[in-house]
Amino acid sequence: MTTPYQPDGKRQSPSAYEDDIIVQRKQSQSTRSTASSYGRSDRHSRRVIVLIHWRIKPEQKHIDDFLEFWRTKSIVENRTGLVGEFLSETLNQKEYPYITWHMDPDSLNDHKSFVNVGTWVDEKAFHEQIGKNFNDDKPMLPFEKYRRLRIVLRPKCWRMGHGKLPVDDSSSVL
């Protein structure tokens, strides 16, 4: 945040301070106008975010088997409609006391949670690529403690930051 003070605590000249504020306002207006034009765009209004909660048997062998499965067998053949996908490990509430969504093994004691977070251009693209992996009527996979859960979300509003998403897959992901 711009302040009228320099890092050493001395007051900036008013013109330098005002110049900083003008630059910040222009950047903010540019970001807002871009975001609002995205907000009106039909292609962005169809976008979905999919969460899949994997509940894996807590033994390390099962966790390793699951991670290998996700990296090498749960493949997105056609990534045209995929914006990004992140298999995420839940963090421990003891280390992060502000966590209120209890998925970690200290809360439930009998599984290790992973949440796959995927952003897709629309639900059709997601279902065409991932629907074949739904096995709700088949036996669970050997490493699953409980059947996976999924939810599809449609963003209603969003804000974009200046941070960048990774541009390459993580190591050993097919």
SEMAR-573504 format. One line per field, with one value per atom (N, C-alpha, C): x, y, z negated; atom name; residue number from 1. Coordinates in steps of 0.02 Angstrom, whole numbers. Example, Ala and Ser with C-alpha at 12.3 -4.5 7.8 and 13.67 -1.06 7.14 Angstrom:
BEGIN
xx (660 / 615 / 660 / 642 / 684 / 645) $
yy (-284 / -225 / -165 / -112 / -53 / 2) $
zz (-390 / -390 / -390 / -354 / -357 / -394) $
atome (N / CA / C / N / CA / C) $
num (1 / 1 / 1 / 2 / 2 / 2) $
***
This chain:
BEGIN
xx (42 / 0 / 44 / 26 / 64 / 50 / 103 / 95 / 135 / 122 / 160 / 231 / 251 / 316 / 361 / 425 / 475 / 491 / 526 / 542 / 581 / 620 / 659 / 618 / 553 / 509 / 502 / 543 / 538 / 480 / 450 / 393 / 416 / 379 / 394 / 371 / 397 / 371 / 299 / 254 / 184 / 176 / 217 / 208 / 225 / 277 / 295 / 239 / 211 / 157 / 95 / 78 / 20 / 31 / 93 / 108 / 96 / 119 / 108 / 34 / -6 / -78 / -110 / -91 / -119 / -103 / -41 / -22 / -63 / -71 / -110 / -183 / -212 / -281 / -289 / -242 / -246 / -241 / -195 / -188 / -251 / -280 / -341 / -398 / -406 / -460 / -450 / -389 / -375 / -394 / -376 / -393 / -468 / -503 / -575 / -610 / -588 / -622 / -612 / -553 / -541 / -586 / -588 / -629 / -703 / -726 / -797 / -813 / -767 / -781 / -782 / -740 / -743 / -810 / -832 / -894 / -954 / -953 / -1007 / -999 / -941 / -927 / -963 / -998 / -1034 / -988 / -928 / -884 / -862 / -856 / -837 / -897 / -957 / -1016 / -1032 / -1003 / -1014 / -960 / -908 / -852 / -876 / -844 / -861 / -796 / -805 / -752 / -777 / -737 / -757 / -712 / -742 / -705 / -721 / -669 / -677 / -638 / -675 / -645 / -629 / -565 / -541 / -526 / -553 / -540 / -503 / -438 / -392 / -374 / -365 / -343 / -278 / -270 / -215 / -146 / -140 / -73 / -35 / 29 / 71 / 68 / 64 / 59 / -2 / -59 / -120 / -115 / -85 / -75 / -31 / 24 / 69 / 34 / -6 / -44 / -93 / -126 / -174 / -138 / -83 / -46 / -20 / 3 / 25 / -34 / -91 / -152 / -170 / -171 / -191 / -142 / -77 / -27 / -27 / -39 / -26 / -87 / -141 / -200 / -261 / -267 / -324 / -304 / -302 / -274 / -330 / -317 / -361 / -334 / -367 / -343 / -343 / -397 / -404 / -410 / -359 / -358 / -385 / -417 / -443 / -489 / -533 / -580 / -556 / -497 / -469 / -431 / -450 / -413 / -354 / -367 / -314 / -343 / -300 / -322 / -267 / -287 / -239 / -261 / -223 / -235 / -202 / -241 / -217 / -222 / -170 / -169 / -197 / -239 / -266 / -211 / -213 / -164 / -195 / -152 / -171 / -196 / -253 / -282 / -236 / -197 / -151 / -99 / -77 / -28 / -61 / -124 / -161 / -227 / -226 / -286 / -346 / -337 / -394 / -435 / -413 / -452 / -516 / -572 / -636 / -671 / -644 / -672 / -628 / -651 / -611 / -611 / -555 / -546 / -485 / -444 / -380 / -390 / -341 / -349 / -355 / -330 / -338 / -411 / -451 / -521 / -562 / -545 / -586 / -551 / -486 / -446 / -443 / -478 / -477 / -463 / -443 / -426 / -383 / -352 / -314 / -353 / -366 / -405 / -361 / -382 / -355 / -415 / -407 / -460 / -432 / -465 / -446 / -488 / -454 / -488 / -475 / -528 / -520 / -563 / -536 / -574 / -580 / -641 / -655 / -694 / -689 / -724 / -800 / -824 / -895 / -903 / -964 / -978 / -971 / -990 / -986 / -913 / -867 / -796 / -772 / -793 / -774 / -802 / -867 / -899 / -873 / -858 / -831 / -763 / -723 / -656 / -653 / -693 / -687 / -745 / -802 / -860 / -847 / -803 / -787 / -754 / -727 / -694 / -741 / -803 / -852 / -864 / -858 / -870 / -918 / -970 / -1016 / -1052 / -1060 / -1094 / -1046 / -982 / -931 / -899 / -862 / -826 / -776 / -762 / -713 / -644 / -600 / -532 / -497 / -446 / -416 / -390 / -369 / -341 / -394 / -456 / -508 / -537 / -541 / -573 / -648 / -669 / -739 / -745 / -804 / -816 / -802 / -771 / -756 / -820 / -815 / -871 / -853 / -902 / -888 / -944 / -924 / -972 / -949 / -997 / -983 / -1009 / -966 / -983 / -979 / -1024 / -1021 / -1004 / -947 / -930 / -983 / -1003 / -1050 / -1013 / -961 / -919 / -847 / -800 / -730 / -687 / -628 / -576 / -512 / -473 / -410 / -353 / -303 / -244 / -189 / -131 / -74 / -29 / -42 / -4 / -20 / 26 / 18 / 11 / -30 / -37 / 24 / 41 / 95 / 77 / 126 / 114 / 129 / 162 / 181 / 151 / 143 / 120 / 172 / 149 / 197 / 233 / 286 / 329 / 289 / 300 / 275 / 199 / 166 / 95 / 87 / 46 / 32 / -29) $
yy (-59 / 0 / 62 / 112 / 173 / 217 / 242 / 289 / 351 / 406 / 466 / 462 / 403 / 396 / 350 / 365 / 322 / 265 / 213 / 156 / 176 / 230 / 250 / 292 / 300 / 337 / 410 / 436 / 506 / 516 / 574 / 589 / 601 / 570 / 582 / 652 / 675 / 738 / 725 / 774 / 763 / 740 / 765 / 745 / 671 / 644 / 574 / 530 / 550 / 513 / 513 / 571 / 576 / 536 / 536 / 496 / 422 / 398 / 328 / 311 / 356 / 344 / 342 / 387 / 389 / 324 / 300 / 237 / 179 / 176 / 123 / 125 / 184 / 190 / 167 / 186 / 165 / 89 / 58 / -15 / -48 / -22 / -50 / -44 / 13 / 23 / -24 / -33 / -78 / -149 / -171 / -238 / -246 / -196 / -200 / -201 / -161 / -160 / -227 / -256 / -322 / -374 / -373 / -422 / -414 / -352 / -344 / -365 / -357 / -381 / -457 / -489 / -562 / -582 / -544 / -559 / -560 / -522 / -520 / -572 / -602 / -650 / -716 / -740 / -802 / -861 / -861 / -918 / -924 / -868 / -871 / -888 / -873 / -887 / -962 / -1001 / -1074 / -1112 / -1077 / -1109 / -1145 / -1202 / -1238 / -1254 / -1260 / -1284 / -1349 / -1401 / -1466 / -1486 / -1505 / -1530 / -1604 / -1644 / -1716 / -1731 / -1754 / -1771 / -1845 / -1861 / -1929 / -1945 / -2000 / -2022 / -2089 / -2085 / -2139 / -2174 / -2240 / -2277 / -2246 / -2239 / -2198 / -2229 / -2293 / -2324 / -2295 / -2285 / -2254 / -2290 / -2356 / -2395 / -2373 / -2365 / -2345 / -2273 / -2230 / -2160 / -2159 / -2196 / -2200 / -2228 / -2282 / -2312 / -2261 / -2224 / -2174 / -2120 / -2094 / -2041 / -2066 / -2128 / -2157 / -2164 / -2186 / -2190 / -2122 / -2071 / -2004 / -1978 / -1988 / -1963 / -1999 / -2065 / -2105 / -2138 / -2146 / -2181 / -2136 / -2087 / -2041 / -1983 / -1999 / -1953 / -1913 / -1850 / -1809 / -1813 / -1853 / -1865 / -1801 / -1764 / -1703 / -1644 / -1604 / -1549 / -1483 / -1485 / -1423 / -1386 / -1420 / -1388 / -1381 / -1407 / -1403 / -1338 / -1299 / -1238 / -1256 / -1296 / -1318 / -1368 / -1410 / -1462 / -1471 / -1473 / -1477 / -1530 / -1585 / -1633 / -1605 / -1594 / -1557 / -1599 / -1598 / -1633 / -1586 / -1613 / -1571 / -1559 / -1501 / -1483 / -1495 / -1500 / -1519 / -1458 / -1467 / -1413 / -1393 / -1440 / -1423 / -1372 / -1378 / -1330 / -1267 / -1272 / -1216 / -1210 / -1180 / -1180 / -1143 / -1105 / -1070 / -1114 / -1177 / -1224 / -1242 / -1236 / -1255 / -1311 / -1330 / -1385 / -1446 / -1489 / -1544 / -1604 / -1612 / -1670 / -1711 / -1684 / -1717 / -1777 / -1823 / -1884 / -1872 / -1815 / -1801 / -1788 / -1767 / -1754 / -1818 / -1861 / -1920 / -1986 / -1985 / -2041 / -2103 / -2105 / -2168 / -2162 / -2104 / -2096 / -2034 / -2029 / -1970 / -1937 / -1872 / -1836 / -1802 / -1806 / -1767 / -1735 / -1675 / -1642 / -1623 / -1648 / -1629 / -1567 / -1514 / -1451 / -1441 / -1443 / -1434 / -1376 / -1337 / -1284 / -1302 / -1300 / -1321 / -1266 / -1264 / -1212 / -1220 / -1282 / -1294 / -1365 / -1380 / -1445 / -1500 / -1486 / -1537 / -1560 / -1513 / -1530 / -1574 / -1556 / -1597 / -1668 / -1673 / -1738 / -1782 / -1751 / -1790 / -1821 / -1786 / -1811 / -1852 / -1835 / -1866 / -1914 / -1905 / -1947 / -2021 / -2040 / -2111 / -2141 / -2098 / -2122 / -2129 / -2105 / -2114 / -2188 / -2214 / -2285 / -2295 / -2254 / -2255 / -2322 / -2360 / -2424 / -2483 / -2469 / -2521 / -2522 / -2574 / -2575 / -2516 / -2494 / -2440 / -2467 / -2420 / -2439 / -2463 / -2506 / -2538 / -2489 / -2429 / -2381 / -2336 / -2339 / -2296 / -2324 / -2282 / -2301 / -2292 / -2237 / -2222 / -2200 / -2205 / -2183 / -2108 / -2089 / -2018 / -1978 / -1915 / -1868 / -1816 / -1791 / -1738 / -1686 / -1625 / -1571 / -1527 / -1502 / -1456 / -1387 / -1337 / -1269 / -1223 / -1175 / -1125 / -1058 / -1029 / -963 / -911 / -871 / -817 / -750 / -744 / -684 / -707 / -668 / -685 / -624 / -632 / -580 / -615 / -583 / -611 / -572 / -607 / -575 / -571 / -552 / -544 / -606 / -652 / -713 / -756 / -799 / -841 / -914 / -950 / -1022 / -1055 / -1116 / -1152 / -1163 / -1165 / -1176 / -1248 / -1286 / -1355 / -1402 / -1465 / -1517 / -1528 / -1552 / -1570 / -1634 / -1650 / -1706 / -1772 / -1809 / -1877 / -1880 / -1824 / -1825 / -1833 / -1881 / -1893 / -1855) $
zz (0 / 0 / 0 / 39 / 43 / -18 / -47 / -103 / -86 / -122 / -109 / -137 / -163 / -196 / -155 / -157 / -125 / -173 / -148 / -192 / -254 / -251 / -309 / -358 / -344 / -389 / -373 / -327 / -309 / -261 / -264 / -222 / -150 / -100 / -30 / -11 / 44 / 70 / 92 / 85 / 104 / 176 / 221 / 291 / 301 / 267 / 274 / 246 / 189 / 158 / 204 / 232 / 276 / 340 / 366 / 426 / 412 / 353 / 335 / 332 / 303 / 298 / 367 / 411 / 479 / 515 / 510 / 543 / 515 / 449 / 418 / 442 / 445 / 467 / 540 / 582 / 652 / 658 / 619 / 621 / 597 / 543 / 515 / 564 / 597 / 645 / 705 / 727 / 782 / 764 / 705 / 682 / 676 / 648 / 641 / 708 / 756 / 821 / 857 / 850 / 880 / 847 / 781 / 745 / 762 / 767 / 781 / 852 / 899 / 967 / 967 / 925 / 919 / 888 / 840 / 805 / 853 / 905 / 953 / 1008 / 1012 / 1065 / 1053 / 1105 / 1099 / 1084 / 1115 / 1104 / 1032 / 997 / 926 / 882 / 904 / 863 / 863 / 908 / 910 / 870 / 850 / 815 / 752 / 737 / 675 / 637 / 572 / 528 / 498 / 503 / 478 / 420 / 365 / 307 / 300 / 295 / 283 / 219 / 169 / 105 / 104 / 106 / 102 / 30 / 5 / -64 / -61 / -73 / -60 / -125 / -121 / -180 / -205 / -271 / -298 / -294 / -279 / -276 / -216 / -225 / -173 / -107 / -108 / -46 / -5 / -38 / -3 / 22 / -17 / 5 / 67 / 65 / 123 / 184 / 174 / 229 / 259 / 216 / 240 / 281 / 255 / 290 / 358 / 360 / 423 / 472 / 446 / 487 / 516 / 474 / 497 / 550 / 538 / 585 / 652 / 651 / 712 / 743 / 705 / 732 / 738 / 695 / 698 / 744 / 808 / 857 / 892 / 904 / 945 / 1016 / 1058 / 1126 / 1168 / 1166 / 1205 / 1156 / 1153 / 1104 / 1131 / 1187 / 1218 / 1170 / 1134 / 1089 / 1018 / 1004 / 936 / 927 / 877 / 861 / 816 / 765 / 719 / 670 / 644 / 597 / 546 / 483 / 428 / 379 / 373 / 321 / 258 / 207 / 148 / 85 / 46 / -18 / -71 / -114 / -168 / -220 / -249 / -301 / -370 / -419 / -486 / -527 / -559 / -599 / -657 / -683 / -737 / -715 / -653 / -625 / -599 / -578 / -549 / -586 / -646 / -689 / -661 / -608 / -578 / -532 / -521 / -479 / -516 / -482 / -512 / -473 / -415 / -376 / -391 / -434 / -461 / -415 / -380 / -335 / -355 / -397 / -412 / -458 / -460 / -499 / -574 / -599 / -670 / -687 / -638 / -650 / -644 / -597 / -582 / -597 / -601 / -623 / -579 / -523 / -487 / -412 / -389 / -318 / -309 / -251 / -230 / -174 / -182 / -132 / -80 / -18 / 37 / 72 / 95 / 132 / 200 / 252 / 319 / 337 / 355 / 374 / 448 / 487 / 559 / 583 / 628 / 660 / 734 / 759 / 828 / 863 / 930 / 967 / 961 / 952 / 939 / 913 / 891 / 862 / 914 / 975 / 1029 / 1038 / 1041 / 1049 / 991 / 931 / 872 / 880 / 893 / 895 / 952 / 1009 / 1065 / 1048 / 1009 / 994 / 929 / 880 / 814 / 799 / 831 / 818 / 825 / 871 / 880 / 818 / 775 / 714 / 655 / 662 / 608 / 600 / 542 / 532 / 473 / 471 / 415 / 407 / 460 / 457 / 454 / 457 / 455 / 386 / 371 / 307 / 304 / 244 / 234 / 255 / 270 / 287 / 223 / 229 / 170 / 117 / 137 / 89 / 58 / 81 / 54 / -11 / -62 / -125 / -118 / -88 / -74 / -2 / 25 / 93 / 99 / 153 / 164 / 171 / 153 / 158 / 210 / 245 / 294 / 293 / 309 / 316 / 374 / 411 / 466 / 446 / 450 / 430 / 490 / 493 / 547 / 515 / 532 / 504 / 523 / 475 / 487 / 491 / 454 / 454 / 445 / 465 / 454 / 454 / 426 / 431 / 449 / 488 / 511 / 481 / 460 / 432 / 484 / 460 / 505 / 503 / 456 / 454 / 515 / 533 / 593 / 573 / 610 / 601 / 633 / 612 / 646 / 719 / 761 / 833 / 854 / 811 / 827 / 776 / 795 / 749 / 695 / 637 / 585 / 606 / 573 / 590 / 595 / 647 / 661 / 673 / 684 / 701 / 776 / 796 / 867 / 889) $
atome (N / CA / C / N / CA / C / N / CA / C / N / CA / C / N / CA / C / N / CA / C / N / CA / C / N / CA / C / N / CA / C / N / CA / C / N / CA / C / N / CA / C / N / CA / C / N / CA / C / N / CA / C / N / CA / C / N / CA / C / N / CA / C / N / CA / C / N / CA / C / N / CA / C / N / CA / C / N / CA / C / N / CA / C / N / CA / C / N / CA / C / N / CA / C / N / CA / C / N / CA / C / N / CA / C / N / CA / C / N / CA / C / N / CA / C / N / CA / C / N / CA / C / N / CA / C / N / CA / C / N / CA / C / N / CA / C / N / CA / C / N / CA / C / N / CA / C / N / CA / C / N / CA / C / N / CA / C / N / CA / C / N / CA / C / N / CA / C / N / CA / C / N / CA / C / N / CA / C / N / CA / C / N / CA / C / N / CA / C / N / CA / C / N / CA / C / N / CA / C / N / CA / C / N / CA / C / N / CA / C / N / CA / C / N / CA / C / N / CA / C / N / CA / C / N / CA / C / N / CA / C / N / CA / C / N / CA / C / N / CA / C / N / CA / C / N / CA / C / N / CA / C / N / CA / C / N / CA / C / N / CA / C / N / CA / C / N / CA / C / N / CA / C / N / CA / C / N / CA / C / N / CA / C / N / CA / C / N / CA / C / N / CA / C / N / CA / C / N / CA / C / N / CA / C / N / CA / C / N / CA / C / N / CA / C / N / CA / C / N / CA / C / N / CA / C / N / CA / C / N / CA / C / N / CA / C / N / CA / C / N / CA / C / N / CA / C / N / CA / C / N / CA / C / N / CA / C / N / CA / C / N / CA / C / N / CA / C / N / CA / C / N / CA / C / N / CA / C / N / CA / C / N / CA / C / N / CA / C / N / CA / C / N / CA / C / N / CA / C / N / CA / C / N / CA / C / N / CA / C / N / CA / C / N / CA / C / N / CA / C / N / CA / C / N / CA / C / N / CA / C / N / CA / C / N / CA / C / N / CA / C / N / CA / C / N / CA / C / N / CA / C / N / CA / C / N / CA / C / N / CA / C / N / CA / C / N / CA / C / N / CA / C / N / CA / C / N / CA / C / N / CA / C / N / CA / C / N / CA / C / N / CA / C / N / CA / C / N / CA / C / N / CA / C / N / CA / C / N / CA / C / N / CA / C / N / CA / C / N / CA / C / N / CA / C / N / CA / C / N / CA / C / N / CA / C / N / CA / C / N / CA / C / N / CA / C / N / CA / C / N / CA / C / N / CA / C / N / CA / C / N / CA / C / N / CA / C / N / CA / C / N / CA / C / N / CA / C / N / CA / C / N / CA / C / N / CA / C / N / CA / C / N / CA / C / N / CA / C / N / CA / C / N / CA / C / N / CA / C) $
num (1 / 1 / 1 / 2 / 2 / 2 / 3 / 3 / 3 / 4 / 4 / 4 / 5 / 5 / 5 / 6 / 6 / 6 / 7 / 7 / 7 / 8 / 8 / 8 / 9 / 9 / 9 / 10 / 10 / 10 / 11 / 11 / 11 / 12 / 12 / 12 / 13 / 13 / 13 / 14 / 14 / 14 / 15 / 15 / 15 / 16 / 16 / 16 / 17 / 17 / 17 / 18 / 18 / 18 / 19 / 19 / 19 / 20 / 20 / 20 / 21 / 21 / 21 / 22 / 22 / 22 / 23 / 23 / 23 / 24 / 24 / 24 / 25 / 25 / 25 / 26 / 26 / 26 / 27 / 27 / 27 / 28 / 28 / 28 / 29 / 29 / 29 / 30 / 30 / 30 / 31 / 31 / 31 / 32 / 32 / 32 / 33 / 33 / 33 / 34 / 34 / 34 / 35 / 35 / 35 / 36 / 36 / 36 / 37 / 37 / 37 / 38 / 38 / 38 / 39 / 39 / 39 / 40 / 40 / 40 / 41 / 41 / 41 / 42 / 42 / 42 / 43 / 43 / 43 / 44 / 44 / 44 / 45 / 45 / 45 / 46 / 46 / 46 / 47 / 47 / 47 / 48 / 48 / 48 / 49 / 49 / 49 / 50 / 50 / 50 / 51 / 51 / 51 / 52 / 52 / 52 / 53 / 53 / 53 / 54 / 54 / 54 / 55 / 55 / 55 / 56 / 56 / 56 / 57 / 57 / 57 / 58 / 58 / 58 / 59 / 59 / 59 / 60 / 60 / 60 / 61 / 61 / 61 / 62 / 62 / 62 / 63 / 63 / 63 / 64 / 64 / 64 / 65 / 65 / 65 / 66 / 66 / 66 / 67 / 67 / 67 / 68 / 68 / 68 / 69 / 69 / 69 / 70 / 70 / 70 / 71 / 71 / 71 / 72 / 72 / 72 / 73 / 73 / 73 / 74 / 74 / 74 / 75 / 75 / 75 / 76 / 76 / 76 / 77 / 77 / 77 / 78 / 78 / 78 / 79 / 79 / 79 / 80 / 80 / 80 / 81 / 81 / 81 / 82 / 82 / 82 / 83 / 83 / 83 / 84 / 84 / 84 / 85 / 85 / 85 / 86 / 86 / 86 / 87 / 87 / 87 / 88 / 88 / 88 / 89 / 89 / 89 / 90 / 90 / 90 / 91 / 91 / 91 / 92 / 92 / 92 / 93 / 93 / 93 / 94 / 94 / 94 / 95 / 95 / 95 / 96 / 96 / 96 / 97 / 97 / 97 / 98 / 98 / 98 / 99 / 99 / 99 / 100 / 100 / 100 / 101 / 101 / 101 / 102 / 102 / 102 / 103 / 103 / 103 / 104 / 104 / 104 / 105 / 105 / 105 / 106 / 106 / 106 / 107 / 107 / 107 / 108 / 108 / 108 / 109 / 109 / 109 / 110 / 110 / 110 / 111 / 111 / 111 / 112 / 112 / 112 / 113 / 113 / 113 / 114 / 114 / 114 / 115 / 115 / 115 / 116 / 116 / 116 / 117 / 117 / 117 / 118 / 118 / 118 / 119 / 119 / 119 / 120 / 120 / 120 / 121 / 121 / 121 / 122 / 122 / 122 / 123 / 123 / 123 / 124 / 124 / 124 / 125 / 125 / 125 / 126 / 126 / 126 / 127 / 127 / 127 / 128 / 128 / 128 / 129 / 129 / 129 / 130 / 130 / 130 / 131 / 131 / 131 / 132 / 132 / 132 / 133 / 133 / 133 / 134 / 134 / 134 / 135 / 135 / 135 / 136 / 136 / 136 / 137 / 137 / 137 / 138 / 138 / 138 / 139 / 139 / 139 / 140 / 140 / 140 / 141 / 141 / 141 / 142 / 142 / 142 / 143 / 143 / 143 / 144 / 144 / 144 / 145 / 145 / 145 / 146 / 146 / 146 / 147 / 147 / 147 / 148 / 148 / 148 / 149 / 149 / 149 / 150 / 150 / 150 / 151 / 151 / 151 / 152 / 152 / 152 / 153 / 153 / 153 / 154 / 154 / 154 / 155 / 155 / 155 / 156 / 156 / 156 / 157 / 157 / 157 / 158 / 158 / 158 / 159 / 159 / 159 / 160 / 160 / 160 / 161 / 161 / 161 / 162 / 162 / 162 / 163 / 163 / 163 / 164 / 164 / 164 / 165 / 165 / 165 / 166 / 166 / 166 / 167 / 167 / 167 / 168 / 168 / 168 / 169 / 169 / 169 / 170 / 170 / 170 / 171 / 171 / 171 / 172 / 172 / 172 / 173 / 173 / 173 / 174 / 174 / 174) $
***
